[in-house]
Amino acid sequence: MNIVVWNENRHEQKNPVVSTIYPKGIHGAIADFLQQDANNVKTAILDEPEHGLTQEVLDETDVLVWWGHLAHDEVQDEIVERVKKRILDGMGLIVLHSAHFSKVFKTLMGTTCDLKWREADEKERLWVVDPSHPITEGIGEYIELEKEEMYGEYFDIPVPDELVFVSWFEGGEVFRSGATFKRGKGKIFYFRPGHETYPTYHNQDVQTVIRNAVKWASNSNSPTPMYGNAKPLEKIANHNE
């Protein structure tokens, strides 16, 4: 499987706390554990030409993993449309944490994707609400994170095709923290945890979820639908051509 992990890579340059937790960048940390499954994993960042997402790169990508926060507005609309087209054509998309506000996700959802938030070093417990889903394979009843940023309802997204996780936070809020969507031939998974100043992507359960999600989102062998005026497959009685 060919995977691209995209990250704006801005927090790592501005905040020594982030660069200490993720010396290779958030993208590097995610790429490292995805490579454990013998995947072909590349990384791309905002400041590369075409944000590292040339048409050639996307054409060869089975699943794109996206993390962003500070610089959503700097992502070129042309690249957003390029990514969207590839998703509609069958490329998978894994949207992580604050990438709920990315242009790519908002364009695909058609809503504001807004939510409540708070940084208070509080516990998060992500409850599995669909234990039969392949994204939950290998984890327990819930994932517990000692410290995370809070995201709270209402989360302005369309009703998910599948709800996989619901989070509870120490301050009392709940959140739909793992949700799947289909757009065209593409499969999308939004996964909430991953604030940059916490070592969330070093957590084994979080890694397992993302590894499972990438496998689930890969869709390389699906049939290609045909559109437009179609000739009949069988002879139609009393039909004058």
PEJOJO-V370341 format. One record per run of one state. SS is the DSSP state (H for helix, E for strand, - for the rest). FROM is the first residue (numbers start at 1). LEN is the number of residues. If there is no record, write none. Layout:
ss->SS from->FROM len->LEN
ss->SS from->FROM len->LEN
This chain:
ss->- from->1 len->1
ss->E from->2 len->6
ss->- from->8 len->3
ss->H from->11 len->4
ss->- from->15 len->1
ss->H from->16 len->6
ss->- from->22 len->3
ss->H from->25 len->13
ss->- from->38 len->2
ss->E from->40 len->6
ss->- from->46 len->3
ss->H from->49 len->4
ss->- from->53 len->2
ss->H from->55 len->5
ss->- from->60 len->3
ss->E from->63 len->5
ss->- from->68 len->4
ss->H from->72 len->3
ss->- from->75 len->2
ss->H from->77 len->12
ss->- from->89 len->3
ss->E from->92 len->5
ss->H from->97 len->5
ss->- from->102 len->1
ss->H from->103 len->7
ss->- from->110 len->6
ss->E from->116 len->13
ss->- from->129 len->5
ss->H from->134 len->3
ss->- from->137 len->5
ss->E from->142 len->11
ss->- from->153 len->9
ss->E from->162 len->8
ss->- from->170 len->4
ss->E from->174 len->10
ss->- from->184 len->2
ss->E from->186 len->6
ss->- from->192 len->8
ss->H from->200 len->3
ss->- from->203 len->1
ss->H from->204 len->14
ss->- from->218 len->24
